[in-house]
């Protein structure tokens, strides 16, 4: 269920702000969103996988906390990342 190394590096390259930037909020939210989408596809096939569903809920909560932090501290980048990832409607 992990993201491949190539796709992870592609996401980091797309959302980083500087050359050595891999841990800012935008990158973390984008990586969590990719993992959430991957697990969502997994649950379409494996409906009774309860242990992974708990992990999915933890990822969603972590992403929600990061987005709340971004909304509080960086509102312009919050709206930009929401638009790019298509998270909220």
OpenMM code with the backbone's topology and positions (N, CA, C; nanometers):
from openmm import Vec3, app, unit

residues = "UNK UNK UNK UNK UNK UNK UNK UNK UNK UNK UNK UNK UNK UNK UNK UNK UNK UNK UNK UNK UNK UNK UNK UNK UNK UNK UNK UNK UNK UNK UNK UNK UNK UNK UNK UNK UNK UNK UNK UNK UNK UNK UNK UNK UNK UNK UNK UNK UNK UNK UNK UNK UNK UNK UNK UNK UNK UNK UNK UNK UNK UNK UNK UNK UNK UNK UNK UNK UNK UNK UNK UNK UNK UNK UNK UNK UNK UNK UNK UNK UNK UNK UNK UNK UNK UNK UNK UNK UNK".split()
positions = [
    Vec3(0.0790, -0.1182, 0.0000),
    Vec3(0.0000, 0.0000, 0.0000),
    Vec3(0.0847, 0.1267, 0.0000),
    Vec3(0.2117, 0.1121, 0.0086),
    Vec3(0.2992, 0.2284, 0.0090),
    Vec3(0.3103, 0.2878, -0.1305),
    Vec3(0.3433, 0.4140, -0.1347),
    Vec3(0.3615, 0.4830, -0.2617),
    Vec3(0.4982, 0.4441, -0.3167),
    Vec3(0.5067, 0.4294, -0.4481),
    Vec3(0.6359, 0.3949, -0.5073),
    Vec3(0.7312, 0.5126, -0.4927),
    Vec3(0.8588, 0.4828, -0.4968),
    Vec3(0.9612, 0.5839, -0.4762),
    Vec3(0.9553, 0.6916, -0.5843),
    Vec3(0.9272, 0.6506, -0.7071),
    Vec3(0.9229, 0.7457, -0.8174),
    Vec3(0.8054, 0.8425, -0.8038),
    Vec3(0.6884, 0.7888, -0.7674),
    Vec3(0.5720, 0.8768, -0.7532),
    Vec3(0.5883, 0.9700, -0.6328),
    Vec3(0.6524, 0.9211, -0.5274),
    Vec3(0.6766, 1.0047, -0.4108),
    Vec3(0.7702, 1.1203, -0.4453),
    Vec3(0.8753, 1.0909, -0.5203),
    Vec3(0.9676, 1.1967, -0.5606),
    Vec3(0.9008, 1.2949, -0.6561),
    Vec3(0.8102, 1.2462, -0.7392),
    Vec3(0.7367, 1.3353, -0.8284),
    Vec3(0.6472, 1.4309, -0.7520),
    Vec3(0.5817, 1.3803, -0.6481),
    Vec3(0.4964, 1.4654, -0.5654),
    Vec3(0.5802, 1.5690, -0.4919),
    Vec3(0.6934, 1.5269, -0.4391),
    Vec3(0.7814, 1.6204, -0.3685),
    Vec3(0.8303, 1.7278, -0.4647),
    Vec3(0.8681, 1.6882, -0.5851),
    Vec3(0.9169, 1.7843, -0.6841),
    Vec3(0.8080, 1.8851, -0.7214),
    Vec3(0.6853, 1.8399, -0.7274),
    Vec3(0.5750, 1.9280, -0.7668),
    Vec3(0.5406, 2.0293, -0.6584),
    Vec3(0.5488, 1.9918, -0.5315),
    Vec3(0.4999, 2.0781, -0.4245),
    Vec3(0.6086, 2.1428, -0.3404),
    Vec3(0.7352, 2.1161, -0.3670),
    Vec3(0.8401, 2.1763, -0.2843),
    Vec3(0.8585, 2.3227, -0.3193),
    Vec3(0.9109, 2.3983, -0.2237),
    Vec3(0.9337, 2.5408, -0.2432),
    Vec3(1.0794, 2.5706, -0.2757),
    Vec3(1.1722, 2.4949, -0.2186),
    Vec3(1.3137, 2.5142, -0.2473),
    Vec3(1.3750, 2.3791, -0.2830),
    Vec3(1.5023, 2.3786, -0.3114),
    Vec3(1.5683, 2.2576, -0.3595),
    Vec3(1.5722, 2.1455, -0.2554),
    Vec3(1.5977, 2.1796, -0.1301),
    Vec3(1.6102, 2.0785, -0.0245),
    Vec3(1.4821, 2.0651, 0.0581),
    Vec3(1.3727, 2.1167, 0.0070),
    Vec3(1.2483, 2.1220, 0.0832),
    Vec3(1.1684, 1.9934, 0.0622),
    Vec3(1.1589, 1.9102, 0.1661),
    Vec3(1.0791, 1.7883, 0.1561),
    Vec3(0.9796, 1.7758, 0.2696),
    Vec3(0.9842, 1.8652, 0.3678),
    Vec3(0.9017, 1.8464, 0.4852),
    Vec3(0.8033, 1.9571, 0.5126),
    Vec3(0.7841, 2.0503, 0.4182),
    Vec3(0.6885, 2.1565, 0.4482),
    Vec3(0.5465, 2.1028, 0.4442),
    Vec3(0.4534, 2.1834, 0.4879),
    Vec3(0.3158, 2.1376, 0.5029),
    Vec3(0.2531, 2.0961, 0.3704),
    Vec3(0.2842, 2.1705, 0.2632),
    Vec3(0.2254, 2.1385, 0.1332),
    Vec3(0.2680, 1.9999, 0.0862),
    Vec3(0.3956, 1.9689, 0.1023),
    Vec3(0.4475, 1.8381, 0.0604),
    Vec3(0.3851, 1.7282, 0.1452),
    Vec3(0.3747, 1.7502, 0.2756),
    Vec3(0.3168, 1.6488, 0.3631),
    Vec3(0.1710, 1.6220, 0.3293),
    Vec3(0.0946, 1.7283, 0.3022),
    Vec3(-0.0463, 1.7108, 0.2676),
    Vec3(-0.0586, 1.6365, 0.1353),
    Vec3(0.0254, 1.6700, 0.0384),
    Vec3(0.0194, 1.6034, -0.0919),
    Vec3(0.0543, 1.4548, -0.0800),
    Vec3(0.1550, 1.4212, 0.0003),
    Vec3(0.1918, 1.2813, 0.0190),
    Vec3(0.0821, 1.2042, 0.0923),
    Vec3(0.0236, 1.2660, 0.1938),
    Vec3(-0.0863, 1.2006, 0.2650),
    Vec3(-0.2058, 1.1797, 0.1729),
    Vec3(-0.2332, 1.2760, 0.0864),
    Vec3(-0.3447, 1.2629, -0.0066),
    Vec3(-0.3214, 1.1479, -0.1039),
    Vec3(-0.1971, 1.1320, -0.1499),
    Vec3(-0.1663, 1.0212, -0.2403),
    Vec3(-0.1855, 0.8872, -0.1705),
    Vec3(-0.1423, 0.8776, -0.0450),
    Vec3(-0.1604, 0.7528, 0.0299),
    Vec3(-0.3082, 0.7257, 0.0563),
    Vec3(-0.3852, 0.8304, 0.0852),
    Vec3(-0.5284, 0.8141, 0.1096),
    Vec3(-0.5987, 0.7660, -0.0156),
    Vec3(-0.5643, 0.8227, -0.1308),
    Vec3(-0.6257, 0.7793, -0.2563),
    Vec3(-0.5897, 0.6340, -0.2869),
    Vec3(-0.4656, 0.5962, -0.2585),
    Vec3(-0.4223, 0.4585, -0.2816),
    Vec3(-0.5001, 0.3615, -0.1922),
    Vec3(-0.5168, 0.3968, -0.0651),
    Vec3(-0.5919, 0.3103, 0.0259),
    Vec3(-0.7402, 0.3056, -0.0100),
    Vec3(-0.7934, 0.4146, -0.0610),
    Vec3(-0.9334, 0.4157, -0.1024),
    Vec3(-0.9556, 0.3179, -0.2163),
    Vec3(-0.8623, 0.3128, -0.3104),
    Vec3(-0.8712, 0.2155, -0.4195),
    Vec3(-0.8585, 0.0730, -0.3657),
    Vec3(-0.7747, 0.0545, -0.2650),
    Vec3(-0.7568, -0.0763, -0.2036),
    Vec3(-0.8876, -0.1266, -0.1417),
    Vec3(-0.9640, -0.0346, -0.0816),
    Vec3(-1.0883, -0.0744, -0.0158),
    Vec3(-1.2001, -0.1053, -0.1132),
    Vec3(-1.1881, -0.0631, -0.2364),
    Vec3(-1.2886, -0.1009, -0.3359),
    Vec3(-1.2806, -0.2502, -0.3654),
    Vec3(-1.1611, -0.3070, -0.3512),
    Vec3(-1.1408, -0.4505, -0.3753),
    Vec3(-1.1564, -0.5293, -0.2457),
    Vec3(-1.0971, -0.4800, -0.1378),
    Vec3(-1.0939, -0.5504, -0.0092),
    Vec3(-1.1841, -0.4790, 0.0913),
    Vec3(-1.3102, -0.5113, 0.0894),
    Vec3(-1.4068, -0.4409, 0.1726),
    Vec3(-1.3931, -0.4720, 0.3216),
    Vec3(-1.3446, -0.5881, 0.3562),
    Vec3(-1.3395, -0.6292, 0.4965),
    Vec3(-1.2032, -0.6088, 0.5621),
    Vec3(-1.1184, -0.5295, 0.5048),
    Vec3(-0.9858, -0.5042, 0.5605),
    Vec3(-0.9969, -0.3969, 0.6683),
    Vec3(-1.0306, -0.4375, 0.7886),
    Vec3(-1.0579, -0.3435, 0.8973),
    Vec3(-0.9309, -0.2780, 0.9518),
    Vec3(-0.8207, -0.3497, 0.9534),
    Vec3(-0.6970, -0.2950, 1.0082),
    Vec3(-0.6439, -0.1819, 0.9210),
    Vec3(-0.6495, -0.1986, 0.7920),
    Vec3(-0.6052, -0.0916, 0.7031),
    Vec3(-0.7003, 0.0264, 0.7073),
    Vec3(-0.8274, 0.0008, 0.7321),
    Vec3(-0.9246, 0.1101, 0.7422),
    Vec3(-0.8904, 0.1992, 0.8610),
    Vec3(-0.8437, 0.1410, 0.9697),
    Vec3(-0.8021, 0.2209, 1.0847),
    Vec3(-0.6832, 0.3085, 1.0472),
    Vec3(-0.5896, 0.2538, 0.9713),
    Vec3(-0.4763, 0.3321, 0.9242),
    Vec3(-0.5203, 0.4459, 0.8336),
    Vec3(-0.6200, 0.4197, 0.7506),
    Vec3(-0.6735, 0.5241, 0.6631),
    Vec3(-0.7320, 0.6381, 0.7460),
    Vec3(-0.8064, 0.6056, 0.8494),
    Vec3(-0.8641, 0.7092, 0.9347),
    Vec3(-0.7554, 0.7912, 1.0035),
    Vec3(-0.6469, 0.7263, 1.0432),
    Vec3(-0.5363, 0.7990, 1.1032),
    Vec3(-0.4722, 0.8956, 1.0037),
    Vec3(-0.4575, 0.8508, 0.8771),
    Vec3(-0.4008, 0.9378, 0.7744),
    Vec3(-0.4910, 1.0581, 0.7478),
    Vec3(-0.6211, 1.0332, 0.7420),
    Vec3(-0.7159, 1.1422, 0.7172),
    Vec3(-0.7103, 1.2434, 0.8312),
    Vec3(-0.7032, 1.1952, 0.9547),
    Vec3(-0.6951, 1.2861, 1.0694),
    Vec3(-0.5657, 1.3657, 1.0695),
    Vec3(-0.4544, 1.3021, 1.0324),
    Vec3(-0.3266, 1.3730, 1.0262),
    Vec3(-0.3314, 1.4817, 0.9196),
    Vec3(-0.3907, 1.4493, 0.8035),
    Vec3(-0.4017, 1.5481, 0.6967),
    Vec3(-0.4931, 1.6629, 0.7393),
    Vec3(-0.6018, 1.6312, 0.8091),
    Vec3(-0.6936, 1.7349, 0.8558),
    Vec3(-0.6238, 1.8311, 0.9513),
    Vec3(-0.5413, 1.7770, 1.0421),
    Vec3(-0.4684, 1.8626, 1.1350),
    Vec3(-0.3691, 1.9519, 1.0620),
    Vec3(-0.2997, 1.8970, 0.9629),
    Vec3(-0.2065, 1.9789, 0.8851),
    Vec3(-0.2796, 2.0881, 0.8081),
    Vec3(-0.3951, 2.0539, 0.7516),
    Vec3(-0.4714, 2.1541, 0.6777),
    Vec3(-0.5256, 2.2626, 0.7704),
    Vec3(-0.5666, 2.2258, 0.8915),
    Vec3(-0.6106, 2.3260, 0.9882),
    Vec3(-0.4954, 2.4198, 1.0244),
    Vec3(-0.3765, 2.3639, 1.0407),
    Vec3(-0.2585, 2.4442, 1.0698),
    Vec3(-0.2291, 2.5403, 0.9547),
    Vec3(-0.2362, 2.4886, 0.8309),
    Vec3(-0.2101, 2.5736, 0.7156),
    Vec3(-0.3148, 2.6837, 0.7021),
    Vec3(-0.4384, 2.6517, 0.7300),
    Vec3(-0.5456, 2.7507, 0.7208),
    Vec3(-0.5241, 2.8630, 0.8218),
    Vec3(-0.4702, 2.8269, 0.9373),
    Vec3(-0.4464, 2.9237, 1.0431),
    Vec3(-0.3234, 3.0097, 1.0146),
    Vec3(-0.2167, 2.9505, 0.9599),
    Vec3(-0.0905, 3.0223, 0.9460),
    Vec3(-0.0630, 3.0720, 0.8043),
    Vec3(-0.1059, 2.9968, 0.7022),
    Vec3(-0.0766, 3.0320, 0.5631),
    Vec3(-0.2039, 3.0187, 0.4789),
    Vec3(-0.2977, 3.1122, 0.4911),
    Vec3(-0.4266, 3.0944, 0.4223),
    Vec3(-0.4166, 3.0904, 0.2697),
    Vec3(-0.3210, 3.1637, 0.2106),
    Vec3(-0.3104, 3.1631, 0.0655),
    Vec3(-0.2575, 3.0305, 0.0128),
    Vec3(-0.1608, 2.9704, 0.0794),
    Vec3(-0.1118, 2.8397, 0.0351),
    Vec3(-0.2132, 2.7295, 0.0663),
    Vec3(-0.2941, 2.7511, 0.1704),
    Vec3(-0.4024, 2.6566, 0.2021),
    Vec3(-0.5017, 2.6481, 0.0865),
    Vec3(-0.5476, 2.7621, 0.0387),
    Vec3(-0.6440, 2.7611, -0.0708),
    Vec3(-0.5814, 2.7073, -0.1991),
    Vec3(-0.4539, 2.7340, -0.2193),
    Vec3(-0.3858, 2.6838, -0.3385),
    Vec3(-0.3747, 2.5310, -0.3354),
    Vec3(-0.3345, 2.4745, -0.2225),
    Vec3(-0.3160, 2.3291, -0.2143),
    Vec3(-0.4504, 2.2574, -0.2211),
    Vec3(-0.5540, 2.3174, -0.1649),
    Vec3(-0.6880, 2.2591, -0.1722),
    Vec3(-0.7340, 2.2528, -0.3179),
    Vec3(-0.7075, 2.3596, -0.3912),
    Vec3(-0.7455, 2.3633, -0.5314),
    Vec3(-0.6681, 2.2648, -0.6167),
    Vec3(-0.5376, 2.2535, -0.5924),
    Vec3(-0.4550, 2.1629, -0.6719),
    Vec3(-0.4875, 2.0170, -0.6454),
    Vec3(-0.5135, 1.9830, -0.5203),
    Vec3(-0.5378, 1.8439, -0.4865),
    Vec3(-0.6854, 1.8050, -0.4986),
    Vec3(-0.7727, 1.9047, -0.5019),
    Vec3(-0.9156, 1.8759, -0.5124),
    Vec3(-0.9706, 1.8050, -0.3900),
    Vec3(-0.9302, 1.8502, -0.2729),
    Vec3(-0.9693, 1.7832, -0.1483),
    Vec3(-1.1089, 1.8240, -0.1052),
    Vec3(-1.1301, 1.9532, -0.0901),
    Vec3(-1.2596, 2.0018, -0.0409),
    Vec3(-1.3435, 2.0494, -0.1582),
    Vec3(-1.4732, 2.0512, -0.1374),
    Vec3(-1.5628, 2.0943, -0.2448),
    Vec3(-1.6100, 2.2353, -0.2249),
] * unit.nanometer
topology = app.Topology()
chain = topology.addChain("A")
for resn in residues:
    res = topology.addResidue(resn, chain)
    for name in ("N", "CA", "C"):
        topology.addAtom(name, app.Element.getBySymbol(name[0]), res)
